[in-house]
Amino acid sequence: MHAKYAAGYNSAGLLSSVSGVQPATMRPGSEGSTSISFNGQIAKWREWGNQYCGSSLCDIAFIQLMLEIKYAVLGSAQVMTGCRSYSTTYTAAAAETGVTRVLLTPTQGSYFVVGSCVSLGSTNDRAKATTYDVCDITKILSMEDVTVDGTAYKAVNLDTETPFNTTTATYIVTHPWQTGSTDEVPGNDGSPTNNTSGKEPCKIQGIEVMVGAYEVPGDTTLYEDAEKYTVYLNRKASDIAENGNGANSVTIGTIPKETDAAWKYIAELNWDANNQEAYMLAQTFADSSTAGYRAGVYRDGAVTTSWRVWPAFGHLDVWSYCGFACVLLNSGLSAANWGLAARACGSGGNRGEYKLKE
């Protein structure tokens, strides 16, 4: 079992896998803002009971393996790009009072996708409350060509019943898509309208991913020394703890480091027929987005030593480094921001060691 959606809040106020909600992230000033750090999500999942946790590295490996099995490719970018390049912001082209839309130039308006999410504010920094002070995150309901006082505009109509005022200093800012944005896509795989635009989420084998935010697994921590990252898993949800690798963790392998901090494209993951659990640990690296896994790993330089988390997939401004195999290895266990989301565990929260049947 694998959670179908990124984590959001259900009608009872519990973190869940549910359609039609904003993915839970840290965005001060916006409704539903939550610390979805590795540390912060532990207590949220335990509101269901101590046998619950965030997603597993096994869940991520399943998604990557489904890509390889179904499409005979290593890189998701060439099949389903996901929301990876949808971060441009504009200011309103004209001021209005008591409306539920924002007017842009026709060229600016053509950038946006119906069904995606935006906010309106006096700044365009998603980490500031003023990015949400005109209109909190809501979906784009429709777009239409309009003429106001003899000037042609593209009206971006928002899915809200609460009118607001805009000025020519009002920013429109993109955000991760709501969960369930791929519900109407026929079959098990694909994006709402365009699989490779870089602006839309996708689903594979029915699992919706790459909504425009990284996802931080709840069972995985890494400790980096000067030469490598050592990767730990907790196979029992109740053993997970803040600020480390918890109790009874297992070491599943390492990821090598280099001298400098940088993104590198993945040439080879850690395939081992006797240990699929460790598949996602990148081992060798290339310098191209058109070869290998077509996704990147960001690693700290040799001088950095610390505990790290495993943010997977990428967010809406990571561009060609995004993908099913992407991982950002410079975030601490308490890191939380607008681009860090989570997912419920499937069957990975309480599991034994993987072994081949002999």
ChimeraX attribute file (.defattr): number of C-alpha atoms within 10 A of each C-alpha:
attribute: neighborCount
match mode: 1-to-1
recipient: residues
	/A:1	8
	/A:2	20
	/A:3	20
	/A:4	21
	/A:5	27
	/A:6	30
	/A:7	28
	/A:8	26
	/A:9	18
	/A:10	14
	/A:11	9
	/A:12	7
	/A:13	9
	/A:14	15
	/A:15	24
	/A:16	25
	/A:17	22
	/A:18	19
	/A:19	20
	/A:20	15
	/A:21	21
	/A:22	24
	/A:23	34
	/A:24	27
	/A:25	26
	/A:26	23
	/A:27	23
	/A:28	19
	/A:29	16
	/A:30	21
	/A:31	13
	/A:32	17
	/A:33	16
	/A:34	21
	/A:35	22
	/A:36	28
	/A:37	27
	/A:38	32
	/A:39	21
	/A:40	17
	/A:41	23
	/A:42	22
	/A:43	15
	/A:44	19
	/A:45	22
	/A:46	17
	/A:47	12
	/A:48	13
	/A:49	12
	/A:50	15
	/A:51	14
	/A:52	24
	/A:53	29
	/A:54	30
	/A:55	26
	/A:56	27
	/A:57	23
	/A:58	23
	/A:59	21
	/A:60	21
	/A:61	19
	/A:62	19
	/A:63	20
	/A:64	22
	/A:65	19
	/A:66	13
	/A:67	21
	/A:68	14
	/A:69	10
	/A:70	11
	/A:71	13
	/A:72	10
	/A:73	17
	/A:74	23
	/A:75	26
	/A:76	22
	/A:77	24
	/A:78	15
	/A:79	16
	/A:80	25
	/A:81	27
	/A:82	33
	/A:83	33
	/A:84	28
	/A:85	19
	/A:86	24
	/A:87	18
	/A:88	14
	/A:89	17
	/A:90	17
	/A:91	23
	/A:92	22
	/A:93	21
	/A:94	17
	/A:95	13
	/A:96	16
	/A:97	11
	/A:98	10
	/A:99	15
	/A:100	19
	/A:101	26
	/A:102	28
	/A:103	29
	/A:104	22
	/A:105	18
	/A:106	16
	/A:107	10
	/A:108	17
	/A:109	19
	/A:110	12
	/A:111	11
	/A:112	21
	/A:113	20
	/A:114	15
	/A:115	18
	/A:116	22
	/A:117	22
	/A:118	23
	/A:119	23
	/A:120	27
	/A:121	25
	/A:122	20
	/A:123	20
	/A:124	22
	/A:125	16
	/A:126	22
	/A:127	17
	/A:128	17
	/A:129	17
	/A:130	20
	/A:131	26
	/A:132	27
	/A:133	17
	/A:134	18
	/A:135	23
	/A:136	19
	/A:137	25
	/A:138	21
	/A:139	22
	/A:140	20
	/A:141	16
	/A:142	15
	/A:143	19
	/A:144	12
	/A:145	14
	/A:146	13
	/A:147	11
	/A:148	9
	/A:149	5
	/A:150	7
	/A:151	9
	/A:152	14
	/A:153	21
	/A:154	21
	/A:155	22
	/A:156	23
	/A:157	18
	/A:158	25
	/A:159	16
	/A:160	17
	/A:161	8
	/A:162	10
	/A:163	13
	/A:164	17
	/A:165	16
	/A:166	25
	/A:167	17
	/A:168	16
	/A:169	15
	/A:170	23
	/A:171	26
	/A:172	26
	/A:173	23
	/A:174	25
	/A:175	26
	/A:176	30
	/A:177	28
	/A:178	25
	/A:179	23
	/A:180	22
	/A:181	22
	/A:182	26
	/A:183	18
	/A:184	9
	/A:185	16
	/A:186	10
	/A:187	11
	/A:188	14
	/A:189	19
	/A:190	24
	/A:191	26
	/A:192	18
	/A:193	15
	/A:194	15
	/A:195	21
	/A:196	19
	/A:197	17
	/A:198	22
	/A:199	28
	/A:200	31
	/A:201	33
	/A:202	29
	/A:203	27
	/A:204	19
	/A:205	15
	/A:206	18
	/A:207	18
	/A:208	25
	/A:209	28
	/A:210	29
	/A:211	32
	/A:212	33
	/A:213	31
	/A:214	28
	/A:215	30
	/A:216	29
	/A:217	27
	/A:218	33
	/A:219	31
	/A:220	27
	/A:221	28
	/A:222	25
	/A:223	17
	/A:224	26
	/A:225	18
	/A:226	16
	/A:227	17
	/A:228	20
	/A:229	24
	/A:230	19
	/A:231	23
	/A:232	21
	/A:233	23
	/A:234	25
	/A:235	21
	/A:236	21
	/A:237	25
	/A:238	18
	/A:239	16
	/A:240	27
	/A:241	17
	/A:242	15
	/A:243	14
	/A:244	20
	/A:245	22
	/A:246	20
	/A:247	15
	/A:248	13
	/A:249	19
	/A:250	15
	/A:251	15
	/A:252	14
	/A:253	16
	/A:254	20
	/A:255	19
	/A:256	16
	/A:257	19
	/A:258	14
	/A:259	13
	/A:260	12
	/A:261	16
	/A:262	12
	/A:263	18
	/A:264	19
	/A:265	26
	/A:266	26
	/A:267	20
	/A:268	17
	/A:269	19
	/A:270	18
	/A:271	15
	/A:272	10
	/A:273	10
	/A:274	11
	/A:275	14
	/A:276	17
	/A:277	24
	/A:278	21
	/A:279	24
	/A:280	23
	/A:281	25
	/A:282	23
	/A:283	16
	/A:284	14
	/A:285	17
	/A:286	16
	/A:287	14
	/A:288	17
	/A:289	19
	/A:290	14
	/A:291	14
	/A:292	18
	/A:293	28
	/A:294	26
	/A:295	29
	/A:296	30
	/A:297	21
	/A:298	17
	/A:299	24
	/A:300	24
	/A:301	19
	/A:302	16
	/A:303	13
	/A:304	15
	/A:305	15
	/A:306	16
	/A:307	20
	/A:308	25
	/A:309	27
	/A:310	25
	/A:311	25
	/A:312	26
	/A:313	28
	/A:314	30
	/A:315	29
	/A:316	27
	/A:317	19
	/A:318	20
	/A:319	18
	/A:320	20
	/A:321	28
	/A:322	34
	/A:323	29
	/A:324	30
	/A:325	28
	/A:326	28
	/A:327	27
	/A:328	22
	/A:329	21
	/A:330	21
	/A:331	18
	/A:332	18
	/A:333	21
	/A:334	17
	/A:335	17
	/A:336	21
	/A:337	18
	/A:338	25
	/A:339	24
	/A:340	26
	/A:341	31
	/A:342	29
	/A:343	30
	/A:344	26
	/A:345	27
	/A:346	18
	/A:347	15
	/A:348	24
	/A:349	23
	/A:350	18
	/A:351	11
	/A:352	9
	/A:353	8
	/A:354	10
	/A:355	11
	/A:356	8
	/A:357	5
	/A:358	3
